Amino acid sequence: MSRIGKMPIPLSNQAKIEITDTDITVTGPKGVLQQSLTPQVTITEQDGVVTVQRIDDTKKAKAMHGLYRVLVSNMVEGVTKGFTRKLEIAGVGYRAEIKNEFLALTLGYSHMIYFKAPDEITIQ
């Protein structure tokens, strides 16, 4: 059995999970995430713990077992805590600043690069 795939996924009180034959939907305070399922794995939720099991021991089923366990775990984390990415800009004269709703990057080009973040992303 896959070492990663056999680990149970704890569900927080904030996350709700809906499992059908073809897809899985995780809902939480940060949003809703949906993932289609492959027939090689089955996902069950019992007593606030989600488990992923494979239906046979083929090479593809073993690969899907670990993959779907990590996908579901990331979905639960994403809808409850959200994800944070901290970027570090290194170099003389390189900098980033927030101008209105744009991220203004000075990266050594002859001009500044303006990046508009999607509505669901917060830049600080």
Steps between C-alpha positions, in 0.01 A plus 500: 500500500618851424654669801345831411172354376426303815520803732155627602403861434350677803206727420466821697163616628497774235540268199214303347560226248264352240604183322324362192601225258666743260624794709576641843406848624651666807332812640640733765523864607756582227298353213404184316735258322396215274702211355391224265583146612667214319346152519824359652431651845211527743467778755302463822427739787420370846506677838683807367775297331537453124673189366609416147517136389594341170292227341790281380879482505581608146777752448254770391273440801799530735599830340144634516469393865774735621404774256136520605588487869721808455244675278222457757732608783594815308134571427413480871790728590413745223138552603579531872836678538573613147845503347780750553794559271778727625731629228844644557650726236879504513720739308616859494220724378239226486185584691126450513231737620123523494356782289120518512388145422818412307827342609777716350824309444838657425711211375779656296304565182472845346142519625297393803286188479144539625315188608130500585420223743173307467225593746550190716872574555615750765834678458664649809 
